[in-house]
């Protein structure tokens, strides 16, 4: 047996209402079935966008962990550059095939 439904009264833009009525006619569905489907989809969409901050937090935590591991690897591989940032990028003498004396 279907769950009982509650009545809902609201106002809708006439163009939107006309569109959903046409869809109901084309599909052979009741207007209330399409409205309920649209509301369910809307609720699900909102739930997924509200869980997005959790995904962002997980991304940053993972990124920070990866950066920390890279920093440790750089300290091992390049102990003279213990800060771990910009190795070989800003120092022209560290690029292969580059003669810093000619600058």
Buried (B, 14 or more C-beta within 10 A) or exposed (E): EEEEEEEEEEEEEEEEEEEBEEEBEEEEEEEEEBBEEEEEEEEEEEEEEEEEEEEEEEEEEEEEEEEEEEEEEBEEEBEEBEEBEEBEEEEEEBEEEEEEEEE
